[in-house]
Amino acid sequence: MGTIVRSANAFGVRHVHVIGRRQWNKRGAMATDKYLHVHYYASVDEFSKEMNERQRVIIAVDNIPGSVPLSNYQLPKSAVLVFGQEGPGISRELARIAEKIVAIEQFGSTRSINVGVAAGIAMYAWVQQHVL
């Protein structure tokens, strides 16, 4: 989580949304959490309602069946990128509320990459499409 917050700050993200526990290891954020807003939600439904009110498009990032390659997908400008936990990935609930699920293409023998790395790649893809 700290890595995601630090990367979010580097890419100019203003809001980070956390579903579930309010505690996370802030050490990895290197104090960058002070420069953005961290919002907490008790449930996926609560998060979904808030994103609908803010007119945000929920895009999940995971390499599960039905996902589309990130390199072939135009991320909406109003996207909120959602990442799952290390290991299990996004929950069924998150997959259900997502407008689209995108996968970061991988070519080595491993099936997954670290969630902090995945978040950085996805945020940079958004920046490439909307800022650069």
C-alpha positions in Angstrom: 0.0 0.0 0.0 2.8 2.4 0.8 4.3 1.8 -2.6 1.0 2.5 -4.3 0.6 5.8 -2.4 4.1 6.8 -3.2 3.6 6.1 -6.9 0.2 7.8 -6.8 2.0 10.9 -5.6 4.6 10.7 -8.3 1.9 10.5 -11.0 -0.1 13.4 -9.6 -3.0 11.3 -8.2 -5.0 13.4 -5.7 -7.1 10.7 -4.1 -6.4 7.1 -3.0 -9.3 4.9 -1.9 -8.9 2.0 0.6 -11.6 -0.6 1.0 -11.5 -2.4 4.3 -8.9 -2.0 7.1 -7.8 1.5 7.8 -4.3 0.4 8.9 -1.5 0.0 6.4 2.2 0.4 6.6 2.8 4.1 5.9 6.5 3.6 6.0 6.7 2.6 2.3 4.8 5.8 1.3 7.8 7.9 2.5 5.4 10.6 3.9 3.8 11.1 0.4 0.4 10.3 1.9 0.5 13.9 3.4 0.2 15.2 -0.2 -3.0 13.4 -1.2 -6.3 12.5 0.2 -6.8 8.9 1.5 -10.4 7.8 1.7 -11.6 4.7 3.6 -14.6 2.6 2.9 -16.0 -0.3 5.0 -17.3 -2.2 2.0 -17.2 -2.5 -1.7 -20.8 -1.3 -1.9 -19.9 1.9 0.0 -17.0 2.5 -2.3 -19.1 1.8 -5.4 -21.8 4.3 -4.3 -19.3 7.0 -3.7 -17.6 6.4 -7.1 -21.0 6.6 -8.8 -21.7 9.9 -7.0 -18.3 11.3 -8.1 -19.0 10.0 -11.7 -15.9 7.9 -11.7 -15.5 4.8 -13.9 -14.2 1.8 -11.9 -11.4 -0.1 -13.8 -10.0 -3.1 -12.1 -6.5 -4.3 -12.8 -6.0 -8.0 -12.6 -5.0 -10.8 -14.9 -8.2 -12.9 -14.5 -10.3 -14.5 -17.2 -12.3 -11.9 -19.1 -9.7 -9.2 -18.6 -8.5 -7.2 -21.7 -4.9 -6.2 -22.3 -4.0 -2.8 -20.8 -2.0 -1.9 -23.9 -5.2 -2.2 -26.1 -7.5 -0.3 -23.8 -8.2 3.4 -23.6 -8.6 4.2 -19.9 -11.4 6.7 -19.2 -10.2 10.1 -18.1 -12.5 9.7 -15.1 -11.1 6.3 -14.2 -10.5 5.1 -10.7 -8.1 2.2 -10.9 -8.7 -0.7 -8.5 -6.1 -3.2 -7.3 -6.6 -6.3 -5.3 -4.6 -7.8 -2.5 -1.3 -9.5 -3.0 -2.0 -13.1 -3.9 -5.8 -13.3 -4.2 -6.1 -10.2 -6.5 -9.5 -8.4 -6.8 -12.5 -9.8 -5.1 -15.6 -11.1 -6.9 -17.4 -8.1 -5.5 -14.8 -5.7 -7.1 -14.9 -7.6 -10.4 -18.7 -7.3 -10.4 -18.7 -3.5 -10.0 -15.9 -2.8 -12.4 -16.7 -1.2 -15.7 -13.8 -3.1 -17.2 -11.0 -5.4 -16.0 -7.6 -4.8 -17.6 -4.5 -7.0 -17.4 -0.9 -6.0 -17.6 0.6 -8.3 -20.2 3.4 -10.5 -18.9 5.9 -12.6 -20.9 8.0 -14.4 -18.3 7.5 -17.6 -16.4 5.7 -15.9 -13.5 2.0 -15.5 -13.6 1.8 -12.2 -11.6 3.6 -9.1 -10.5 3.7 -7.3 -7.2 0.6 -5.1 -6.7 2.7 -2.0 -6.1 4.5 -2.5 -9.4 1.2 -3.2 -11.2 -0.3 0.0 -9.7 2.7 2.0 -11.0 2.4 0.5 -14.5 -1.4 1.2 -14.7 -1.1 4.7 -13.4 1.7 5.4 -15.9 -0.6 4.0 -18.7 -3.3 6.5 -17.6 -0.7 9.4 -17.6 0.5 8.4 -21.1 -3.1 8.5 -22.4 -4.3 11.7 -20.7 -1.3 13.8 -19.7 1.7 13.3 -22.0 
